[in-house]
Amino acid sequence: MMRDDLMPWIIDALKATGATARDVDVCKYLWAHHELELRRGGDLFYTWQYDVRWAATKLRKNHKLRANKPSEAWHLA
């Protein structure tokens, strides 16, 4: 499992929560729906919450998420 694998999960989490969610709520969703994959992710298991934020930054650069301030909720573009 790699960081890029988290990007579609983030999109799915935001779609499931009405296209907007705080980063912590995205992480809760990912844990609830992908715990097994995360546990089997090797080193990613220990860094996945950081990697989710990295993936969100990449999604913003690819115009999949709207730009926001760190304290704001994430929004699908």
C-alpha positions, 0 to 999 in steps of 0.5 A: 500500500502506498500514499497514492492509494489513500486518494480515492479513499479520501474522495469516497469519504467526502462523497459519503459525508456530503462532499465536506468533512473535517480532516479528523472525520475523514480519518475516522471514516477511513479507519471505519471502512479500511482498518484492515487494509491500513493494518496490513499497509506495512510502514503506512500503518504508522504514518497513515494519518500524516499520509492522508493529509499529504494525499489531500494536498496532492488532491488539491494540486490536482483540483479534486479538492478545493483549497482551504486553510488548515483549520477548515473542512475539506471540500470536493472541488 
